[in-house]
């Protein structure tokens, strides 16, 4: 049997010696996998690079190193980046990704880069370009990882997960003032001159995330405080956009081919500035202009500082095939502005089958939207409402049951404990 070796440091200072001896005792010419987790008490003089070299020389397929010690980031041997048998590679924490010379990872399918440091932009570029069949990439950014621009240009990539959550406590929620839109005609957005939103283009808090992967099918973005530029993404099936505070028109248009969309609607997304060419004239305009022709599932999660009814209506109007709609809002958020749409979204008339609402509290603006959807969704099969635990449950339930539903065969389910998974 081809050995697979796993070592996890439980606080022993002799863990390095133990791993060294274990590798010497295993004489098999081929190693299926080497998984190593080093804790903070491991001595700094341990030669982890030697272990990597040992595994590469034995045609390892799965290499996973997590260095949690307090030593400076460790540079791995060059042979790692020319290993032709490596299929799975995970590098985590105190590791310096230094790809200074030509690299070749012809078998690599799965790559995870979690809180590592990069020697320079070129190291990342060379690492990714050396992986011609890479299908899956997971990235957690480090606060000081030496990269200003994180570029993912991989023609074979199908799934990409990205998170730079370390910034979330450093950015104020009120950086962008609220902008009110007084009047919205059907399929039009008026230009707003008086309520300009100023952006300091010299502010270097944010870097750039650039994605150019035409085969991408699954995109998951969490806490992306960087400016995000997406190109060549016409085959996207699923997008999970958890928090992208600084999107632009092109970013949102790149999602137009998506089939399943989880959208966390941020405050900056509904800001409008003038002129239209400005980077912040986007979501209200784009939700109105972008056609989501393939979208069948929308999980809509607005920030509690957002007046989100108008953007949602625009999304519905431009998603003619939508079958499942989930609203996950915060009852304690801003009062919402309801304006009866001039025309009924086509998805309500001919496609919507499942409607879900989480933390419904029976507020007047919520009731107006609920009444509208139930009264116009002709194909509705299931309505699932998760009530806010602090509301008057009996009164809200009675109110919901009394609302007219054009689809008389639809089933109404009401609870306080419903939980839905996106694209389940």
Buried (B, 14 or more C-beta within 10 A) or exposed (E): EEBEBEBEBEEEEEBBEEBBEEBEEEEEEEBBBBBBBBBEBBEEEBEBBEBBBBBBEBBBBBBBBBBBBEBEBBBBBBEBBBBEBBBBBBBBBBBBBBBEEEBBBEBBBBBBBBBBBBBBBEBBBBBBBBBEBBBBBBBBBBEEBBBEBBBBBBBBBBBBBBBBBBBEEEEEEEBBEBBEBEEBEEEEBEEBEEBBBEBEEEEEEBBEBBBBBBBBBBBBBBBBBBBBBBEBBEEBBBBBBBBBBBBBBBBBBBBBBBBBBBBBBBBBBBBBBBEEEBBBBBBBBBBBBBEBEBBBBBBBBBBEBBBBBBBBBBBBBBBBBBBBBBBBBBBEBBEBBBEEBEEBBBBBBEBBBBBBBBBBBBBEBBBBBBBBBBBBBBBBBBBBBBBBEEBEBEEBBEBBEEBEBBBEEBEBEBEEEBEBEBBE
